[in-house]
């Protein structure tokens, strides 16, 4: 499972011109599921995401988590994070999970987040979405469950 995490001052996702989810300060998370991912991968990344100290403390040092800042999380499914561009001109998505597995683990990840101390919004799985954000910093990180 792979996450692209962006610290934002605000973010919003629209589907067919209607707002599906929006947050003020917090984290915008693009999430991709690989063929071999399990709930253990999601569990690991939920803990990693909520514990990342990427918000400034009173001294301006990145030392606080999204939970500590009372921020929110906007989670967007994005299978293209497993796109392999190493050969040819058309990306290969062979490592991406099939839609049923991807949906199941995406929903599991979101539900795990919702049991914690952080408000969670989402896009719509497999929809064509328009994502708007104001990146704060900018701070953008990649976390992959395979790197644990």
Residue frames as qw, qx, qy, qz and C-alpha x, y, z in Angstrom:
[[0.000, 0.893, 0.449, 0.000, 0.00, 0.00, 0.00],
 [0.457, 0.110, 0.038, 0.882, 1.36, 3.38, -0.92],
 [0.075, -0.885, -0.406, 0.218, 0.46, 6.86, 0.32],
 [0.346, 0.371, 0.034, 0.861, 1.34, 10.28, -1.00],
 [0.338, -0.719, -0.506, 0.336, 0.80, 12.63, 1.91],
 [0.249, 0.487, 0.075, 0.834, 0.49, 16.40, 1.53],
 [0.198, -0.479, -0.514, 0.684, 0.23, 18.81, 4.42],
 [0.077, 0.540, 0.495, 0.676, -2.52, 21.24, 3.44],
 [0.088, 0.082, 0.366, -0.923, -4.16, 24.36, 4.76],
 [0.655, 0.301, 0.320, -0.615, -7.30, 23.22, 2.89],
 [0.013, -0.145, 0.885, 0.442, -8.35, 20.54, 0.40],
 [0.642, 0.309, 0.299, -0.635, -11.50, 19.55, -1.47],
 [0.172, -0.041, 0.900, 0.399, -12.55, 16.75, -3.81],
 [0.566, 0.351, 0.111, -0.737, -15.40, 17.04, -6.31],
 [0.300, 0.105, 0.911, 0.263, -17.19, 14.38, -8.33],
 [0.130, 0.560, 0.687, 0.445, -19.35, 15.52, -11.23],
 [0.001, -0.569, -0.081, -0.818, -19.29, 19.10, -9.91],
 [0.647, -0.670, -0.149, -0.333, -20.45, 18.16, -6.38],
 [0.056, -0.647, 0.654, -0.389, -18.27, 18.26, -3.27],
 [0.834, -0.116, -0.537, -0.052, -17.58, 14.72, -2.04],
 [0.730, -0.504, -0.269, 0.375, -15.29, 15.79, 0.78],
 [0.261, 0.773, -0.147, 0.560, -13.41, 18.80, 2.09],
 [0.692, -0.485, -0.323, 0.427, -11.13, 19.67, 4.99],
 [0.048, -0.980, 0.176, -0.077, -9.45, 22.72, 6.46],
 [0.055, 0.723, -0.681, 0.103, -5.91, 22.25, 7.82],
 [0.857, -0.202, 0.450, -0.149, -4.63, 18.69, 7.84],
 [0.304, -0.339, 0.800, 0.391, -3.47, 16.03, 5.42],
 [0.760, 0.431, -0.145, -0.463, -4.49, 15.15, 1.88],
 [0.478, -0.321, 0.813, 0.089, -3.70, 11.47, 1.34],
 [0.698, 0.387, -0.413, -0.439, -3.60, 9.76, -2.06],
 [0.612, -0.294, 0.711, -0.181, -3.85, 6.01, -1.45],
 [0.654, 0.375, -0.547, -0.364, -2.99, 3.09, -3.75],
 [0.811, -0.252, 0.486, -0.205, -3.36, -0.62, -3.09],
 [0.215, 0.488, -0.797, -0.283, -1.01, -3.24, -4.56],
 [0.760, 0.019, -0.554, -0.338, -1.97, -6.81, -5.51],
 [0.630, -0.007, -0.712, 0.311, -0.20, -8.28, -2.49],
 [0.119, -0.373, 0.371, -0.842, -1.46, -5.85, 0.17],
 [0.448, -0.399, -0.797, 0.067, -3.34, -6.99, 3.27],
 [0.388, -0.859, -0.257, -0.213, -5.06, -5.40, 6.25],
 [0.720, -0.464, -0.050, 0.514, -1.67, -5.46, 8.02],
 [0.431, 0.242, 0.213, 0.843, -0.37, -3.01, 5.40],
 [0.172, -0.732, -0.318, -0.577, -3.30, -0.70, 6.07],
 [0.657, -0.705, -0.238, 0.124, -2.85, -0.98, 9.85],
 [0.666, -0.182, 0.033, 0.722, 0.83, -0.06, 9.52],
 [0.249, 0.364, 0.256, 0.860, 0.10, 2.98, 7.36],
 [0.357, -0.803, -0.358, -0.315, -2.73, 4.25, 9.57],
 [0.677, -0.631, -0.118, 0.360, -0.32, 4.31, 12.51],
 [0.561, 0.008, 0.190, 0.806, 2.46, 5.86, 10.40],
 [0.072, 0.615, 0.373, 0.691, 0.16, 8.56, 9.00],
 [0.442, -0.825, -0.279, -0.215, -1.30, 9.57, 12.35],
 [0.719, -0.574, -0.025, 0.392, 2.10, 9.61, 14.04],
 [0.595, 0.394, 0.119, 0.690, 4.05, 11.61, 11.44],
 [0.298, -0.743, -0.204, 0.563, 5.42, 14.74, 13.06],
 [0.439, 0.287, 0.421, 0.740, 5.15, 17.10, 10.10],
 [0.087, -0.885, -0.321, -0.326, 3.30, 20.07, 11.57],
 [0.309, 0.497, -0.362, 0.725, 5.19, 22.94, 13.19],
 [0.488, -0.551, -0.556, 0.385, 5.40, 23.38, 16.94],
 [0.133, -0.955, -0.189, 0.185, 5.58, 26.80, 18.62],
 [0.388, -0.635, 0.390, 0.543, 9.24, 27.11, 17.61],
 [0.530, 0.655, -0.272, -0.465, 8.44, 26.37, 13.95],
 [0.047, -0.372, 0.918, 0.129, 10.05, 22.93, 14.02],
 [0.723, -0.022, -0.496, -0.481, 8.16, 20.02, 12.40],
 [0.074, 0.213, -0.854, 0.470, 7.33, 18.29, 15.65],
 [0.498, 0.128, 0.528, -0.676, 3.55, 17.75, 15.82],
 [0.174, 0.174, 0.928, 0.281, 1.20, 15.18, 14.29],
 [0.271, -0.334, -0.482, -0.763, -2.16, 15.75, 12.62],
 [0.533, -0.546, -0.645, 0.031, -3.78, 14.40, 15.80],
 [0.438, -0.389, -0.330, 0.740, -1.91, 16.90, 17.99],
 [0.040, -0.060, 0.164, 0.984, -2.90, 19.82, 15.74],
 [0.422, 0.446, 0.614, -0.496, -6.56, 18.72, 15.66],
 [0.230, 0.383, -0.517, -0.730, -6.29, 18.54, 11.87],
 [0.827, 0.275, 0.297, -0.390, -8.35, 16.48, 9.44],
 [0.327, -0.246, 0.808, 0.424, -7.54, 13.90, 6.78],
 [0.691, 0.499, -0.011, -0.523, -8.91, 13.73, 3.23],
 [0.502, -0.212, 0.807, 0.225, -8.31, 10.29, 1.66],
 [0.621, 0.568, -0.175, -0.511, -8.46, 9.85, -2.12],
 [0.850, 0.009, 0.504, 0.154, -8.06, 6.49, -3.87],
 [0.339, 0.823, -0.333, -0.310, -5.46, 6.67, -6.65],
 [0.951, 0.010, 0.285, 0.118, -4.36, 3.42, -8.32],
 [0.609, 0.747, -0.124, 0.234, -1.95, 5.33, -10.57],
 [0.327, -0.825, 0.451, -0.097, 0.55, 5.57, -7.70],
 [0.745, -0.219, 0.611, 0.152, 1.63, 2.07, -8.74],
 [0.684, 0.725, 0.008, -0.080, 2.12, 3.13, -12.36],
 [0.695, -0.334, 0.410, 0.487, 5.42, 1.83, -13.74],
 [0.424, 0.877, -0.035, -0.223, 6.88, 4.19, -16.34],
 [0.474, -0.567, 0.578, 0.346, 10.19, 2.35, -16.80],
 [0.395, 0.049, 0.786, 0.474, 9.32, 0.83, -20.19],
 [0.170, 0.536, 0.662, 0.497, 7.77, 2.49, -23.20],
 [0.041, -0.246, -0.004, -0.968, 5.48, 5.47, -23.06],
 [0.637, -0.436, -0.313, -0.553, 2.35, 3.93, -21.57],
 [0.268, -0.457, 0.689, -0.495, 2.50, 3.28, -17.81],
 [0.558, -0.099, -0.817, -0.111, 1.92, -0.28, -16.64],
 [0.499, -0.461, 0.279, -0.678, -0.41, -0.80, -13.71],
 [0.726, 0.038, -0.684, -0.057, 0.40, -4.48, -13.20],
 [0.301, 0.053, -0.728, 0.613, 1.24, -3.93, -9.52],
 [0.398, -0.169, 0.159, -0.887, -2.11, -2.27, -8.74],
 [0.288, 0.129, 0.895, -0.315, -4.72, -4.39, -6.98],
 [0.081, -0.410, -0.772, -0.478, -7.89, -5.48, -8.75],
 [0.257, -0.474, -0.080, -0.838, -10.84, -3.18, -7.96],
 [0.748, -0.494, -0.379, -0.230, -12.49, -5.53, -5.43],
 [0.742, -0.242, -0.333, 0.529, -9.36, -5.90, -3.29],
 [0.267, 0.257, -0.068, 0.926, -8.47, -2.22, -3.69],
 [0.406, -0.561, -0.217, -0.688, -11.95, -1.10, -2.60],
 [0.799, -0.459, -0.387, 0.020, -11.94, -3.45, 0.39],
 [0.666, -0.173, -0.253, 0.681, -8.54, -2.25, 1.67],
 [0.069, 0.398, 0.069, 0.912, -9.32, 1.41, 0.90],
 [0.554, -0.593, -0.263, -0.521, -12.52, 1.16, 2.95],
 [0.813, -0.364, -0.356, 0.283, -10.69, -0.72, 5.71],
 [0.475, 0.114, -0.162, 0.857, -8.01, 2.02, 5.84],
 [0.180, -0.484, -0.122, -0.848, -10.65, 4.78, 6.04],
 [0.711, -0.551, -0.338, -0.275, -12.62, 2.97, 8.75],
 [0.749, -0.218, -0.335, 0.529, -9.46, 2.43, 10.81],
 [0.233, 0.261, -0.079, 0.933, -8.71, 6.16, 10.55],
 [0.400, -0.537, -0.250, -0.700, -12.26, 7.01, 11.62],
 [0.763, -0.487, -0.420, 0.065, -11.85, 5.06, 14.86],
 [0.587, -0.079, -0.244, 0.768, -9.06, 7.43, 15.85],
 [0.163, -0.725, -0.336, 0.579, -8.96, 11.04, 17.03],
 [0.107, -0.304, 0.379, 0.868, -9.10, 12.68, 13.62],
 [0.603, 0.549, 0.281, -0.507, -11.95, 13.78, 11.32],
 [0.364, -0.119, 0.778, 0.499, -11.83, 11.92, 7.98],
 [0.589, 0.591, 0.076, -0.546, -13.32, 12.85, 4.62],
 [0.563, -0.061, 0.737, 0.369, -13.03, 10.88, 1.36],
 [0.321, 0.295, -0.482, -0.760, -13.49, 10.98, -2.33],
 [0.869, 0.152, 0.219, -0.416, -15.52, 8.31, -4.15],
 [0.546, -0.287, 0.742, 0.262, -13.73, 5.09, -5.01],
 [0.483, 0.205, 0.719, 0.456, -13.18, 4.63, -8.78],
 [0.260, 0.889, 0.355, -0.128, -14.81, 7.96, -9.62],
 [0.493, 0.445, 0.080, 0.744, -13.21, 10.57, -11.80],
 [0.393, -0.789, -0.343, 0.323, -12.41, 13.25, -9.25],
 [0.296, 0.745, -0.075, 0.593, -11.23, 16.83, -9.24],
 [0.673, -0.509, -0.326, 0.427, -8.94, 17.51, -6.27],
 [0.154, 0.825, -0.074, 0.538, -8.10, 21.02, -5.14],
 [0.740, -0.502, -0.266, 0.361, -5.63, 21.79, -2.40],
 [0.067, 0.919, -0.273, 0.278, -3.45, 24.43, -0.89],
 [0.851, 0.005, -0.373, 0.370, -0.20, 22.66, -0.05],
 [0.387, -0.911, 0.095, -0.106, 1.23, 23.99, 3.20],
 [0.737, -0.476, 0.317, 0.361, 5.01, 24.25, 3.21],
 [0.848, 0.033, -0.290, -0.442, 5.00, 22.60, 0.75],
 [0.363, -0.366, 0.836, -0.188, 5.30, 19.32, 2.61],
 [0.859, 0.235, -0.212, -0.402, 4.82, 16.18, 0.51],
 [0.303, -0.451, 0.835, -0.086, 5.88, 12.68, 1.59],
 [0.756, 0.137, -0.529, -0.360, 5.59, 9.15, 0.26],
 [0.463, -0.352, 0.743, -0.330, 5.00, 6.21, 2.61],
 [0.704, 0.192, -0.590, -0.346, 4.96, 2.62, 1.41],
 [0.832, -0.408, 0.234, -0.293, 4.03, -0.35, 3.58],
 [0.939, 0.234, -0.161, 0.195, 6.73, -2.43, 1.86],
 [0.363, 0.644, -0.396, 0.545, 9.45, -0.23, 3.35],
 [0.616, -0.662, 0.215, -0.369, 8.77, -1.27, 6.95]]
